[in-house]
Amino acid sequence: MIHVPTTLWALPLALLLTAGCDLEPDVGAAINARCSNADTNANATVSFSRDIAPLLSERCAICHYPAGENPIGVQLGGLDLSTYKSLVTGGIRSGGAILRSSTPCDSVIFQKVSPGPPFGSRMPLNGPPFLADVEINLIHDWIAEGGRDN
């Protein structure tokens, strides 16, 4: 009788038994659509001074303006959103990645206000309520259009 080591027949048997099987885990449907860097409304121009600055003033000033009610975002994270210049400088962790011109999907400011940011907490930290979809789209499209100081 010939002795065949287990390792010689176990692998081919396993391959035969799993042939045609999908070995990827079933993790369910995507919760959010994949991020796209394309402007969602090419017919409208988003302005920093008209659209983004007022939004940041209303929703982010508490933590990310030096004169805010609780400027913990400025004090601990170094992220000051009170001016265009301070925004593009970024914070301690984000630095220049806070705004990647024409690529909202790579811009930390867009990631952090979107559902499921890639790191840390979703902003605003005191949310919900979080930014409305229309507000998130404004930030997205402003960055997609170049993230200019306009």
C-alpha positions as CSV (number, residue, x, y, z in Angstrom):
1,M,0.0,0.0,0.0
2,I,1.3,3.4,-1.0
3,H,1.1,6.1,1.6
4,V,0.1,9.5,0.1
5,P,0.8,12.4,2.4
6,T,-2.4,14.3,3.3
7,T,-1.1,17.6,1.9
8,L,-0.8,16.1,-1.6
9,W,-4.4,15.1,-2.0
10,A,-6.1,17.7,0.3
11,L,-5.3,20.7,-1.9
12,P,-6.7,19.2,-5.2
13,L,-9.7,17.9,-3.3
14,A,-10.4,21.4,-1.8
15,L,-10.0,23.0,-5.3
16,L,-12.3,20.5,-6.8
17,L,-15.0,21.0,-4.2
18,T,-14.8,24.8,-4.5
19,A,-14.6,25.0,-8.3
20,G,-17.2,27.4,-9.5
21,C,-17.9,28.8,-6.1
22,D,-17.7,32.5,-5.4
23,L,-15.3,32.8,-2.5
24,E,-15.8,36.5,-1.9
25,P,-17.7,37.3,1.3
26,D,-21.3,38.5,0.9
27,V,-21.1,41.8,2.7
28,G,-24.3,43.2,1.3
29,A,-25.1,46.1,-0.9
30,A,-23.1,49.3,-0.8
31,I,-24.4,51.8,1.7
32,N,-23.2,54.9,-0.3
33,A,-22.4,55.4,-3.9
34,R,-18.8,55.5,-4.9
35,C,-17.3,59.0,-4.8
36,S,-16.9,60.7,-8.1
37,N,-14.8,63.8,-8.7
38,A,-17.2,65.1,-11.4
39,D,-19.2,68.3,-10.7
40,T,-22.8,67.2,-10.0
41,N,-24.2,70.3,-11.6
42,A,-22.1,71.7,-14.4
43,N,-24.7,74.4,-15.1
44,A,-24.1,76.1,-11.7
45,T,-20.9,77.7,-10.4
46,V,-20.3,77.3,-6.6
47,S,-18.6,80.4,-5.1
48,F,-16.5,80.3,-1.9
49,S,-17.7,83.7,-0.8
50,R,-21.3,83.3,-1.7
51,D,-21.9,79.6,-0.9
52,I,-19.1,77.9,1.1
53,A,-18.0,80.7,3.6
54,P,-21.6,81.2,4.8
55,L,-22.1,77.4,5.2
56,L,-18.8,77.1,7.2
57,S,-19.8,80.1,9.3
58,E,-23.2,78.6,10.1
59,R,-22.2,75.0,10.6
60,C,-18.5,74.9,11.6
61,A,-17.7,78.2,13.4
62,I,-18.5,76.8,16.9
63,C,-15.3,74.6,16.8
64,H,-13.3,75.8,13.8
65,Y,-13.3,79.6,14.1
66,P,-10.8,81.1,16.6
67,A,-13.6,83.2,18.0
68,G,-16.1,80.3,18.0
69,E,-18.1,79.3,21.0
70,N,-15.9,76.2,21.7
71,P,-12.9,76.5,19.3
72,I,-11.6,73.0,20.1
73,G,-11.1,72.3,16.4
74,V,-8.7,75.2,16.2
75,Q,-7.1,74.6,19.6
76,L,-6.5,70.9,19.3
77,G,-6.6,70.2,15.6
78,G,-5.2,73.5,14.3
79,L,-8.0,73.6,11.7
80,D,-9.3,77.2,11.2
81,L,-12.1,77.5,8.7
82,S,-12.7,81.2,9.2
83,T,-11.0,82.3,6.0
84,Y,-10.0,80.7,2.6
85,K,-6.3,81.1,3.4
86,S,-6.6,79.3,6.8
87,L,-8.9,76.6,5.3
88,V,-6.4,75.7,2.5
89,T,-3.6,75.6,5.1
90,G,-5.4,72.8,6.8
91,G,-5.0,71.4,10.3
92,I,-2.4,69.4,12.1
93,R,-3.5,66.1,10.6
94,S,-5.0,67.2,7.3
95,G,-2.4,69.8,6.2
96,G,-2.7,70.5,2.5
97,A,-4.9,67.4,2.0
98,I,-7.8,69.4,3.4
99,L,-8.5,70.7,-0.1
100,R,-7.2,68.9,-3.2
101,S,-8.2,71.1,-6.1
102,S,-10.6,69.4,-8.5
103,T,-10.7,66.2,-6.5
104,P,-13.3,66.3,-3.8
105,C,-12.9,62.5,-3.2
106,D,-9.3,63.2,-2.0
107,S,-10.1,66.3,0.0
108,V,-10.3,65.8,3.7
109,I,-12.9,68.6,4.2
110,F,-15.3,66.7,1.9
111,Q,-14.5,63.3,3.4
112,K,-15.1,64.5,6.9
113,V,-18.6,65.9,6.2
114,S,-19.7,62.9,4.2
115,P,-21.2,59.7,5.7
116,G,-18.4,57.3,6.7
117,P,-15.3,59.4,6.7
118,P,-12.1,57.3,6.1
119,F,-10.7,58.3,9.5
120,G,-11.9,59.9,12.8
121,S,-15.4,61.2,13.4
122,R,-17.9,62.6,10.9
123,M,-18.2,66.4,11.2
124,P,-19.7,68.3,12.7
125,L,-18.6,66.5,15.8
126,N,-21.8,67.6,17.7
127,G,-24.0,66.1,14.9
128,P,-26.4,64.9,14.1
129,P,-27.7,66.8,12.5
130,F,-25.0,66.6,10.0
131,L,-24.8,68.6,6.9
132,A,-27.7,68.1,4.5
133,D,-27.0,66.4,1.2
134,V,-27.4,69.7,-0.6
135,E,-24.7,71.3,1.6
136,I,-22.4,68.3,1.1
137,N,-22.9,68.6,-2.6
138,L,-22.1,72.3,-2.5
139,I,-18.7,71.5,-0.9
140,H,-18.2,68.7,-3.4
141,D,-18.9,70.8,-6.4
142,W,-16.9,73.8,-5.2
143,I,-13.9,71.5,-4.9
144,A,-14.7,69.8,-8.2
145,E,-14.7,73.2,-9.8
146,G,-11.2,73.9,-8.5
147,G,-11.9,75.0,-4.9
148,R,-11.1,78.6,-5.7
149,D,-11.3,81.7,-3.6
150,N,-14.1,83.1,-5.7
